[in-house]
Amino acid sequence: MLNGLRGAMTRLFTPVADALLKRGVSPDAVTITGTVAVVVAALWLFPAGHFLAASLVIAFFALTDSLDGVMARRAGRSGPWGAFLDSTLDRFGDAAIFSGIVLWFVHGSGSSWADWGAGLALACLVLGSIVPYARARAEGLGMTAAVGIAERADRLAAVLVATALVGVGVPEPVLVVVLGLLAVASFVTVVQRMLTVRRQALAAR
């Protein structure tokens, strides 16, 4: 769903990309800086209970995630390395977000929902890593698996909205419910991709 905003974000970031390129900033530097900022915010602010601050910082860098790609295209340097680096570092960011939430539930929550929250956040972390792996593995075998109800952008938006709401005083169970829905959606997406690849494999026989 949110992937449909990519065209609008490209138009928005083009002037910014040109300005950064003129100052000698490389697309790789933007990719790495954004990932470091997300990881630090997630592992520092979430465990400390600063949910609103963490959500805003991570959302800002998530929205600028396409900036490095715009810069690479404007500089004529887009290619497999940039795509590989971006996808790989995205996994660090995603893992840090859910790890930070797990740490908060384990050490900072203290509510009766803490065990459920920690378990579901951990499930989101694990399943969230399997979703892109299934697609990458399929493409490595010459097939496609770009299907599913829970794309990365949608999962990220859902968890950040939930954590921001908790940060402004919404009851903690709201976050637990959202994490549960995300875990289910991620699992369904994995199954959808497995079935898609299976159909392609059977058709190729």
Buried (B, 14 or more C-beta within 10 A) or exposed (E): EBEEEEEEBBEBBBEBBBEBBEEEBBBBEBBBBBBBBBBEBBBBBBBBBBBBBBBBBBBEBBBBBBBBBBBBBBBEBBEEEBEEBBEEBBBBBBBBBBBBBBBBBBEEBEBEBBEBBBBBBBBBBBBBBBBBEBBEBBEEEEBEBEBBEBBBBBBBBBBBBBBBBBBEEBEBBBBBBBBBBBBBBBBBBBEBBBEBBEEBEEEEE
